[in-house]
Amino acid sequence: MRAQPRASHFIDGAPVEDREGAAFDVIYPATGEVIARLHEATPAIVGRALASAERAQRGWARLRPVERGRILRRAADILRERNRDLSVLETLDTGKPLQETLVADAASGADALEYFAGLAPAVTGETVPLGRDFVYTLREPLGVCVGIGAWNYPIQIACWKAAPALALGNAMVFKPSETTPLSALKLAEILHEAGLPAGLFNVVQGRGAVGASLVGDPRVAKVSLTGSVPTGRRVYAMAAEGMRYATMELGGKSPLIVFDDADLDSAVGAAMLGNFYSAGQVCSNGTRVFVHRAVKDAFLQRLKERSERIVLGDPLDEATQMGPLVSAAQRDKVMGHIARARAEGARLVTGGGRAGHEGGFFVHPTVFADVTDGMTLAREEVFGPVMAVFDFATEDEVIARANATEFGLAAGVFTADLARAHRIVAALQAGTCWINAYNLTPVEAPFGGAKMSGVGRENSKAAVEHYTQVKSVYVGLGPVEAPY
């Protein structure tokens, strides 16, 4: 139990345990070892978390935004000071290599806290002149927000939700994925250490039933979910039942388009980042790679050579470039997609099998070519290190095919013709697009999807719209005129 936390939950400024809740194990994906055992939140635990959040939020909202910002900035500094320890914990929890977690997880969470700490004092209303009278508006917090996290970027997702919520005067009750529950508890401790009043960021553990009890509670004003489309549908419907605000960041099957004038080495590198980083467990991954026929063979040759040099192994070794999938169930799902792609006629370029690391959930980086739009691999989100390569001939053709999906989270284009690049991203049905880059998500930029990939935006100034509401105040400066 080398990662056992002090308690399963963090409520009202302190660790809380309740062994009445069902126990569940936390597994280190590289070895299958049990590293912690936690308990799900009972209704009593959920009630305590919501009650403390509701109580604490009232006073928090009355503070000057700059005072709230100072606390979040201190928390960001602590996250950076403890980045290595937090990264090791995240590696144990997710199986992602330390080479990655050192730069992409707690560090990006600190960026979010720092950004919204600075933004909060600049969030103001406006004055609307009406001749003699006028209207002014106020930006007010929503109240108690619920955050529901995913297992691929646990501490980053927690920060992406908590930072705008707290900076703008809300409280948050956060439920991590039961697969990766550990780092959110550390975040709660750090926020409290930085001076966040008790009750403003609570963590409760559990599966879907715990999330449902949070979303359906009348004390909750808003829910923010990162997860799959089926889960998003259910949570969005529950939020609508109570007229709650909702942000849904869901799945994707994103296109990455490579034209014949592209810098081929950069395009290959981006395709690998967009399929193999985090062992392919990234919602915005460009898993449909459309390559112009004139450069398809050269692209595949370079892709095969570079993919076969990726170092799999012990995630705690900083030389390791790719770790295991998060669980045995996820590994088996990915292997099922690989088998189906072969059966449907896709050509295996490289990979395609489980890696031989004893007890771990490893899959080799896998590339399929000659994929057609009707294949399962072209339509369903795999969430593993499996790339599908298509070929195309014309701009109009590839735009139509790229948009022929229920998803709309992300898209990318590689070309030396910037006029064409801007023309294409304008036509693509996706919430987040890249030109000659892929999967870069700085906190300064809005992030979110279109179509079934979700509603709302995270990060940047756009998040203000999703964690505040506008109050209009009409000011009359003369006598009231009435017809009676």
MITIMI-156154 format. One record per residue (C-alpha): residue in three letters; chain; x, y, z. Coordinates in steps of 0.5 Angstrom, whole numbers, plus 500, padded with zeros to 3 digits. Each point is the difference from the previous one (the first is absolute). Layout:
// MITIMI-156154
+-----+----+-----+-----+-----+
:  aa : ch :   X :   Y :   Z :
+-----+----+-----+-----+-----+
: ALA :  A :   X :   Y :   Z :
...
+-----+----+-----+-----+-----+
END
This chain:
// MITIMI-156154
+-----+----+-----+-----+-----+
:  aa : ch :   X :   Y :   Z :
+-----+----+-----+-----+-----+
: MET :  A : 500 : 500 : 500 :
: ARG :  A : 505 : 505 : 498 :
: ALA :  A : 496 : 505 : 498 :
: GLN :  A : 494 : 500 : 506 :
: PRO :  A : 497 : 507 : 501 :
: ARG :  A : 499 : 502 : 507 :
: ALA :  A : 492 : 499 : 499 :
: SER :  A : 496 : 499 : 494 :
: HIS :  A : 497 : 507 : 500 :
: PHE :  A : 501 : 507 : 502 :
: ILE :  A : 494 : 504 : 502 :
: ASP :  A : 500 : 507 : 504 :
: GLY :  A : 508 : 500 : 500 :
: ALA :  A : 502 : 493 : 503 :
: PRO :  A : 500 : 493 : 498 :
: VAL :  A : 494 : 496 : 501 :
: GLU :  A : 499 : 492 : 500 :
: ASP :  A : 494 : 497 : 500 :
: ARG :  A : 501 : 492 : 500 :
: GLU :  A : 492 : 499 : 499 :
: GLY :  A : 502 : 502 : 492 :
: ALA :  A : 501 : 494 : 496 :
: ALA :  A : 508 : 499 : 499 :
: PHE :  A : 504 : 500 : 494 :
: ASP :  A : 507 : 499 : 498 :
: VAL :  A : 505 : 505 : 496 :
: ILE :  A : 504 : 496 : 495 :
: TYR :  A : 507 : 502 : 498 :
: PRO :  A : 499 : 499 : 492 :
: ALA :  A : 507 : 498 : 499 :
: THR :  A : 500 : 494 : 504 :
: GLY :  A : 493 : 498 : 502 :
: GLU :  A : 502 : 502 : 508 :
: VAL :  A : 495 : 503 : 505 :
: ILE :  A : 503 : 506 : 502 :
: ALA :  A : 494 : 503 : 504 :
: ARG :  A : 493 : 498 : 503 :
: LEU :  A : 494 : 505 : 500 :
: HIS :  A : 493 : 500 : 502 :
: GLU :  A : 494 : 503 : 496 :
: ALA :  A : 497 : 506 : 503 :
: THR :  A : 493 : 498 : 503 :
: PRO :  A : 494 : 505 : 500 :
: ALA :  A : 502 : 503 : 507 :
: ILE :  A : 507 : 501 : 497 :
: VAL :  A : 497 : 504 : 494 :
: GLY :  A : 495 : 504 : 504 :
: ARG :  A : 506 : 502 : 505 :
: ALA :  A : 504 : 502 : 494 :
: LEU :  A : 494 : 504 : 497 :
: ALA :  A : 498 : 503 : 506 :
: SER :  A : 507 : 503 : 502 :
: ALA :  A : 501 : 502 : 492 :
: GLU :  A : 493 : 504 : 501 :
: ARG :  A : 502 : 503 : 507 :
: ALA :  A : 507 : 502 : 497 :
: GLN :  A : 498 : 503 : 494 :
: ARG :  A : 496 : 506 : 503 :
: GLY :  A : 506 : 503 : 503 :
: TRP :  A : 505 : 498 : 495 :
: ALA :  A : 496 : 504 : 494 :
: ARG :  A : 500 : 506 : 505 :
: LEU :  A : 508 : 501 : 499 :
: ARG :  A : 503 : 504 : 496 :
: PRO :  A : 502 : 497 : 493 :
: VAL :  A : 507 : 501 : 502 :
: GLU :  A : 500 : 497 : 506 :
: ARG :  A : 498 : 494 : 497 :
: GLY :  A : 505 : 500 : 495 :
: ARG :  A : 506 : 501 : 505 :
: ILE :  A : 498 : 493 : 503 :
: LEU :  A : 499 : 497 : 493 :
: ARG :  A : 507 : 502 : 499 :
: ARG :  A : 503 : 498 : 506 :
: ALA :  A : 497 : 493 : 498 :
: ALA :  A : 503 : 500 : 493 :
: ASP :  A : 507 : 502 : 503 :
: ILE :  A : 499 : 494 : 505 :
: LEU :  A : 498 : 495 : 494 :
: ARG :  A : 507 : 502 : 496 :
: GLU :  A : 504 : 499 : 507 :
: ARG :  A : 497 : 493 : 500 :
: ASN :  A : 500 : 499 : 493 :
: ARG :  A : 504 : 493 : 500 :
: ASP :  A : 497 : 497 : 506 :
: LEU :  A : 493 : 502 : 497 :
: SER :  A : 503 : 497 : 493 :
: VAL :  A : 502 : 493 : 503 :
: LEU :  A : 493 : 500 : 504 :
: GLU :  A : 497 : 501 : 493 :
: THR :  A : 504 : 495 : 496 :
: LEU :  A : 498 : 495 : 506 :
: ASP :  A : 493 : 501 : 499 :
: THR :  A : 499 : 501 : 492 :
: GLY :  A : 506 : 496 : 498 :
: LYS :  A : 503 : 506 : 496 :
: PRO :  A : 507 : 501 : 499 :
: LEU :  A : 504 : 504 : 505 :
: GLN :  A : 503 : 504 : 494 :
: GLU :  A : 493 : 502 : 498 :
: THR :  A : 497 : 501 : 507 :
: LEU :  A : 505 : 505 : 502 :
: VAL :  A : 498 : 505 : 495 :
: ALA :  A : 493 : 499 : 498 :
: ASP :  A : 496 : 498 : 506 :
: ALA :  A : 501 : 504 : 507 :
: ALA :  A : 504 : 505 : 496 :
: SER :  A : 494 : 502 : 495 :
: GLY :  A : 496 : 500 : 506 :
: ALA :  A : 504 : 505 : 504 :
: ASP :  A : 500 : 504 : 493 :
: ALA :  A : 492 : 500 : 501 :
: LEU :  A : 500 : 502 : 507 :
: GLU :  A : 505 : 506 : 498 :
: TYR :  A : 496 : 502 : 494 :
: PHE :  A : 493 : 501 : 504 :
: ALA :  A : 503 : 503 : 506 :
: GLY :  A : 502 : 506 : 495 :
: LEU :  A : 494 : 500 : 496 :
: ALA :  A : 495 : 500 : 506 :
: PRO :  A : 501 : 508 : 502 :
: ALA :  A : 499 : 501 : 493 :
: VAL :  A : 493 : 497 : 499 :
: THR :  A : 495 : 506 : 501 :
: GLY :  A : 493 : 502 : 497 :
: GLU :  A : 498 : 506 : 495 :
: THR :  A : 496 : 506 : 501 :
: VAL :  A : 495 : 501 : 494 :
: PRO :  A : 498 : 507 : 499 :
: LEU :  A : 492 : 501 : 499 :
: GLY :  A : 500 : 508 : 500 :
: ARG :  A : 497 : 502 : 507 :
: ASP :  A : 501 : 493 : 503 :
: PHE :  A : 505 : 495 : 499 :
: VAL :  A : 501 : 492 : 501 :
: TYR :  A : 506 : 497 : 503 :
: THR :  A : 502 : 493 : 500 :
: LEU :  A : 503 : 496 : 506 :
: ARG :  A : 504 : 493 : 499 :
: GLU :  A : 498 : 496 : 505 :
: PRO :  A : 502 : 492 : 502 :
: LEU :  A : 496 : 495 : 499 :
: GLY :  A : 500 : 497 : 507 :
: VAL :  A : 502 : 492 : 501 :
: CYS :  A : 503 : 497 : 494 :
: VAL :  A : 502 : 493 : 499 :
: GLY :  A : 506 : 497 : 496 :
: ILE :  A : 500 : 493 : 497 :
: GLY :  A : 507 : 498 : 498 :
: ALA :  A : 503 : 495 : 495 :
: TRP :  A : 505 : 495 : 501 :
: ASN :  A : 505 : 502 : 495 :
: TYR :  A : 502 : 507 : 503 :
: PRO :  A : 498 : 500 : 507 :
: ILE :  A : 503 : 506 : 503 :
: GLN :  A : 500 : 504 : 494 :
: ILE :  A : 493 : 499 : 499 :
: ALA :  A : 498 : 502 : 507 :
: CYS :  A : 504 : 506 : 500 :
: TRP :  A : 497 : 502 : 493 :
: LYS :  A : 493 : 500 : 504 :
: ALA :  A : 502 : 502 : 506 :
: ALA :  A : 504 : 506 : 498 :
: PRO :  A : 495 : 504 : 497 :
: ALA :  A : 494 : 498 : 505 :
: LEU :  A : 504 : 502 : 506 :
: ALA :  A : 503 : 506 : 497 :
: LEU :  A : 493 : 503 : 498 :
: GLY :  A : 497 : 499 : 507 :
: ASN :  A : 497 : 493 : 499 :
: ALA :  A : 501 : 494 : 504 :
: MET :  A : 502 : 493 : 497 :
: VAL :  A : 499 : 493 : 502 :
: PHE :  A : 504 : 495 : 496 :
: LYS :  A : 499 : 493 : 498 :
: PRO :  A : 506 : 497 : 497 :
: SER :  A : 500 : 494 : 496 :
: GLU :  A : 500 : 494 : 504 :
: THR :  A : 506 : 497 : 496 :
: THR :  A : 504 : 506 : 502 :
: PRO :  A : 498 : 503 : 506 :
: LEU :  A : 506 : 502 : 504 :
: SER :  A : 503 : 506 : 497 :
: ALA :  A : 494 : 504 : 501 :
: LEU :  A : 500 : 499 : 508 :
: LYS :  A : 507 : 503 : 499 :
: LEU :  A : 498 : 506 : 497 :
: ALA :  A : 494 : 501 : 505 :
: GLU :  A : 506 : 500 : 505 :
: ILE :  A : 504 : 505 : 497 :
: LEU :  A : 494 : 505 : 499 :
: HIS :  A : 499 : 499 : 507 :
: GLU :  A : 507 : 501 : 502 :
: ALA :  A : 500 : 506 : 495 :
: GLY :  A : 495 : 504 : 504 :
: LEU :  A : 493 : 497 : 497 :
: PRO :  A : 495 : 501 : 505 :
: ALA :  A : 497 : 493 : 502 :
: GLY :  A : 494 : 497 : 496 :
: LEU :  A : 502 : 504 : 493 :
: PHE :  A : 503 : 494 : 497 :
: ASN :  A : 498 : 493 : 502 :
: VAL :  A : 502 : 493 : 497 :
: VAL :  A : 495 : 494 : 501 :
: GLN :  A : 502 : 493 : 497 :
: GLY :  A : 495 : 495 : 496 :
: ARG :  A : 497 : 498 : 494 :
: GLY :  A : 494 : 502 : 495 :
: ALA :  A : 495 : 500 : 506 :
: VAL :  A : 504 : 505 : 504 :
: GLY :  A : 501 : 505 : 494 :
: ALA :  A : 492 : 499 : 499 :
: SER :  A : 499 : 502 : 507 :
: LEU :  A : 504 : 506 : 500 :
: VAL :  A : 497 : 502 : 493 :
: GLY :  A : 493 : 499 : 502 :
: ASP :  A : 500 : 504 : 507 :
: PRO :  A : 496 : 506 : 500 :
: ARG :  A : 506 : 504 : 503 :
: VAL :  A : 504 : 499 : 494 :
: ALA :  A : 500 : 506 : 495 :
: LYS :  A : 505 : 497 : 495 :
: VAL :  A : 503 : 494 : 498 :
: SER :  A : 507 : 499 : 495 :
: LEU :  A : 501 : 493 : 498 :
: THR :  A : 506 : 498 : 496 :
: GLY :  A : 498 : 493 : 497 :
: SER :  A : 497 : 495 : 495 :
: VAL :  A : 494 : 502 : 496 :
: PRO :  A : 496 : 495 : 503 :
: THR :  A : 502 : 503 : 507 :
: GLY :  A : 499 : 507 : 497 :
: ARG :  A : 493 : 498 : 498 :
: ARG :  A : 498 : 498 : 506 :
: VAL :  A : 503 : 505 : 504 :
: TYR :  A : 497 : 506 : 496 :
: ALA :  A : 493 : 497 : 500 :
: MET :  A : 500 : 500 : 508 :
: ALA :  A : 503 : 507 : 500 :
: ALA :  A : 494 : 502 : 495 :
: GLU :  A : 495 : 497 : 505 :
: GLY :  A : 502 : 505 : 505 :
: MET :  A : 502 : 506 : 495 :
: ARG :  A : 507 : 500 : 502 :
: TYR :  A : 506 : 503 : 496 :
: ALA :  A : 504 : 495 : 497 :
: THR :  A : 507 : 499 : 497 :
: MET :  A : 501 : 493 : 496 :
: GLU :  A : 507 : 499 : 497 :
: LEU :  A : 499 : 493 : 497 :
: GLY :  A : 503 : 495 : 495 :
: GLY :  A : 503 : 501 : 493 :
: LYS :  A : 502 : 497 : 493 :
: SER :  A : 504 : 506 : 498 :
: PRO :  A : 503 : 501 : 493 :
: LEU :  A : 507 : 502 : 499 :
: ILE :  A : 501 : 502 : 492 :
: VAL :  A : 507 : 500 : 497 :
: PHE :  A : 501 : 503 : 493 :
: ASP :  A : 505 : 498 : 495 :
: ASP :  A : 504 : 507 : 501 :
: ALA :  A : 500 : 499 : 508 :
: ASP :  A : 506 : 499 : 504 :
: LEU :  A : 500 : 492 : 500 :
: ASP :  A : 504 : 499 : 506 :
: SER :  A : 496 : 505 : 504 :
: ALA :  A : 494 : 497 : 498 :
: VAL :  A : 502 : 493 : 502 :
: GLY :  A : 502 : 503 : 507 :
: ALA :  A : 494 : 503 : 501 :
: ALA :  A : 496 : 494 : 498 :
: MET :  A : 504 : 496 : 505 :
: LEU :  A : 499 : 505 : 505 :
: GLY :  A : 492 : 500 : 498 :
: ASN :  A : 500 : 492 : 501 :
: PHE :  A : 505 : 498 : 504 :
: TYR :  A : 501 : 505 : 506 :
: SER :  A : 497 : 497 : 506 :
: ALA :  A : 500 : 493 : 497 :
: GLY :  A : 494 : 504 : 495 :
: GLN :  A : 496 : 501 : 506 :
: VAL :  A : 498 : 507 : 498 :
: CYS :  A : 493 : 503 : 498 :
: SER :  A : 503 : 505 : 495 :
: ASN :  A : 504 : 495 : 496 :
: GLY :  A : 501 : 500 : 493 :
: THR :  A : 498 : 493 : 499 :
: ARG :  A : 498 : 501 : 493 :
: VAL :  A : 506 : 502 : 496 :
: PHE :  A : 498 : 502 : 493 :
: VAL :  A : 507 : 500 : 495 :
: HIS :  A : 500 : 502 : 493 :
: ARG :  A : 501 : 495 : 495 :
: ALA :  A : 506 : 503 : 498 :
: VAL :  A : 504 : 499 : 506 :
: LYS :  A : 497 : 494 : 503 :
: ASP :  A : 505 : 495 : 499 :
: ALA :  A : 506 : 505 : 503 :
: PHE :  A : 495 : 502 : 506 :
: LEU :  A : 499 : 493 : 502 :
: GLN :  A : 507 : 498 : 499 :
: ARG :  A : 503 : 505 : 505 :
: LEU :  A : 494 : 499 : 504 :
: LYS :  A : 502 : 492 : 501 :
: GLU :  A : 507 : 502 : 501 :
: ARG :  A : 499 : 505 : 506 :
: SER :  A : 494 : 496 : 503 :
: GLU :  A : 504 : 494 : 501 :
: ARG :  A : 506 : 504 : 503 :
: ILE :  A : 495 : 502 : 506 :
: VAL :  A : 502 : 497 : 507 :
: LEU :  A : 495 : 496 : 504 :
: GLY :  A : 502 : 498 : 507 :
: ASP :  A : 500 : 502 : 507 :
: PRO :  A : 496 : 507 : 500 :
: LEU :  A : 504 : 502 : 506 :
: ASP :  A : 506 : 500 : 496 :
: GLU :  A : 501 : 507 : 497 :
: ALA :  A : 503 : 496 : 493 :
: THR :  A : 493 : 497 : 499 :
: GLN :  A : 496 : 504 : 495 :
: MET :  A : 493 : 496 : 500 :
: GLY :  A : 497 : 496 : 506 :
: PRO :  A : 494 : 495 : 501 :
: LEU :  A : 493 : 501 : 499 :
: VAL :  A : 496 : 502 : 506 :
: SER :  A : 497 : 493 : 501 :
: ALA :  A : 499 : 493 : 498 :
: ALA :  A : 493 : 502 : 498 :
: GLN :  A : 503 : 506 : 495 :
: ARG :  A : 506 : 495 : 498 :
: ASP :  A : 495 : 495 : 498 :
: LYS :  A : 495 : 505 : 496 :
: VAL :  A : 506 : 503 : 496 :
: MET :  A : 502 : 493 : 498 :
: GLY :  A : 493 : 499 : 498 :
: HIS :  A : 500 : 506 : 495 :
: ILE :  A : 507 : 497 : 498 :
: ALA :  A : 497 : 493 : 498 :
: ARG :  A : 494 : 503 : 497 :
: ALA :  A : 504 : 505 : 496 :
: ARG :  A : 504 : 494 : 497 :
: ALA :  A : 493 : 496 : 499 :
: GLU :  A : 497 : 506 : 496 :
: GLY :  A : 506 : 500 : 495 :
: ALA :  A : 505 : 506 : 503 :
: ARG :  A : 507 : 499 : 498 :
: LEU :  A : 504 : 499 : 507 :
: VAL :  A : 507 : 505 : 499 :
: THR :  A : 503 : 499 : 507 :
: GLY :  A : 498 : 497 : 507 :
: GLY :  A : 493 : 497 : 501 :
: GLY :  A : 502 : 496 : 506 :
: ARG :  A : 501 : 500 : 507 :
: ALA :  A : 507 : 502 : 503 :
: GLY :  A : 503 : 495 : 504 :
: HIS :  A : 501 : 503 : 507 :
: GLU :  A : 498 : 495 : 505 :
: GLY :  A : 493 : 502 : 504 :
: GLY :  A : 499 : 507 : 496 :
: PHE :  A : 495 : 502 : 495 :
: PHE :  A : 505 : 502 : 494 :
: VAL :  A : 498 : 500 : 493 :
: HIS :  A : 505 : 502 : 495 :
: PRO :  A : 499 : 506 : 496 :
: THR :  A : 496 : 498 : 494 :
: VAL :  A : 499 : 503 : 493 :
: PHE :  A : 495 : 498 : 495 :
: ALA :  A : 500 : 502 : 492 :
: ASP :  A : 495 : 499 : 495 :
: VAL :  A : 494 : 502 : 505 :
: THR :  A : 493 : 502 : 497 :
: ASP :  A : 495 : 504 : 503 :
: GLY :  A : 495 : 495 : 501 :
: MET :  A : 505 : 495 : 504 :
: THR :  A : 499 : 500 : 508 :
: LEU :  A : 507 : 503 : 501 :
: ALA :  A : 497 : 506 : 496 :
: ARG :  A : 494 : 501 : 504 :
: GLU :  A : 501 : 498 : 507 :
: GLU :  A : 505 : 503 : 505 :
: VAL :  A : 505 : 495 : 502 :
: PHE :  A : 504 : 504 : 506 :
: GLY :  A : 506 : 496 : 499 :
: PRO :  A : 507 : 501 : 496 :
: VAL :  A : 496 : 498 : 493 :
: MET :  A : 501 : 505 : 494 :
: ALA :  A : 495 : 499 : 494 :
: VAL :  A : 503 : 503 : 494 :
: PHE :  A : 496 : 502 : 494 :
: ASP :  A : 502 : 503 : 493 :
: PHE :  A : 497 : 505 : 496 :
: ALA :  A : 500 : 504 : 494 :
: THR :  A : 497 : 507 : 500 :
: GLU :  A : 498 : 505 : 505 :
: ASP :  A : 493 : 500 : 499 :
: GLU :  A : 500 : 492 : 501 :
: VAL :  A : 504 : 500 : 507 :
: ILE :  A : 496 : 506 : 503 :
: ALA :  A : 493 : 496 : 498 :
: ARG :  A : 503 : 493 : 503 :
: ALA :  A : 503 : 504 : 506 :
: ASN :  A : 494 : 502 : 502 :
: ALA :  A : 496 : 494 : 499 :
: THR :  A : 500 : 498 : 507 :
: GLU :  A : 495 : 501 : 506 :
: PHE :  A : 506 : 503 : 504 :
: GLY :  A : 503 : 507 : 500 :
: LEU :  A : 505 : 501 : 505 :
: ALA :  A : 507 : 501 : 496 :
: ALA :  A : 503 : 501 : 493 :
: GLY :  A : 507 : 501 : 497 :
: VAL :  A : 503 : 502 : 494 :
: PHE :  A : 507 : 500 : 497 :
: THR :  A : 502 : 504 : 494 :
: ALA :  A : 504 : 505 : 498 :
: ASP :  A : 495 : 504 : 497 :
: LEU :  A : 497 : 504 : 505 :
: ALA :  A : 494 : 503 : 496 :
: ARG :  A : 498 : 493 : 499 :
: ALA :  A : 501 : 498 : 508 :
: HIS :  A : 495 : 506 : 502 :
: ARG :  A : 495 : 498 : 495 :
: ILE :  A : 500 : 493 : 502 :
: VAL :  A : 500 : 501 : 507 :
: ALA :  A : 494 : 505 : 499 :
: ALA :  A : 496 : 494 : 497 :
: LEU :  A : 502 : 495 : 505 :
: GLN :  A : 494 : 498 : 505 :
: ALA :  A : 505 : 500 : 506 :
: GLY :  A : 500 : 504 : 506 :
: THR :  A : 508 : 500 : 501 :
: CYS :  A : 505 : 501 : 494 :
: TRP :  A : 507 : 500 : 498 :
: ILE :  A : 504 : 502 : 494 :
: ASN :  A : 507 : 497 : 499 :
: ALA :  A : 499 : 497 : 508 :
: TYR :  A : 496 : 496 : 504 :
: ASN :  A : 498 : 498 : 507 :
: LEU :  A : 503 : 507 : 503 :
: THR :  A : 494 : 502 : 505 :
: PRO :  A : 503 : 506 : 504 :
: VAL :  A : 496 : 503 : 505 :
: GLU :  A : 499 : 507 : 496 :
: ALA :  A : 496 : 496 : 495 :
: PRO :  A : 493 : 498 : 500 :
: PHE :  A : 499 : 492 : 500 :
: GLY :  A : 494 : 497 : 498 :
: GLY :  A : 496 : 496 : 495 :
: ALA :  A : 494 : 500 : 495 :
: LYS :  A : 495 : 495 : 498 :
: MET :  A : 500 : 494 : 505 :
: SER :  A : 507 : 502 : 503 :
: GLY :  A : 497 : 505 : 505 :
: VAL :  A : 497 : 507 : 501 :
: GLY :  A : 503 : 506 : 504 :
: ARG :  A : 508 : 501 : 500 :
: GLU :  A : 505 : 499 : 505 :
: ASN :  A : 506 : 505 : 501 :
: SER :  A : 501 : 507 : 498 :
: LYS :  A : 496 : 506 : 501 :
: ALA :  A : 494 : 496 : 497 :
: ALA :  A : 500 : 496 : 506 :
: VAL :  A : 497 : 506 : 504 :
: GLU :  A : 494 : 499 : 496 :
: HIS :  A : 499 : 493 : 503 :
: TYR :  A : 501 : 502 : 507 :
: THR :  A : 496 : 506 : 501 :
: GLN :  A : 494 : 503 : 499 :
: VAL :  A : 498 : 507 : 498 :
: LYS :  A : 495 : 504 : 504 :
: SER :  A : 497 : 507 : 497 :
: VAL :  A : 498 : 506 : 504 :
: TYR :  A : 496 : 505 : 497 :
: VAL :  A : 501 : 507 : 504 :
: GLY :  A : 494 : 505 : 499 :
: LEU :  A : 502 : 507 : 501 :
: GLY :  A : 494 : 504 : 499 :
: PRO :  A : 492 : 499 : 502 :
: VAL :  A : 497 : 494 : 498 :
: GLU :  A : 495 : 500 : 494 :
: ALA :  A : 494 : 496 : 501 :
: PRO :  A : 493 : 500 : 495 :
: TYR :  A : 496 : 499 : 506 :
+-----+----+-----+-----+-----+
END
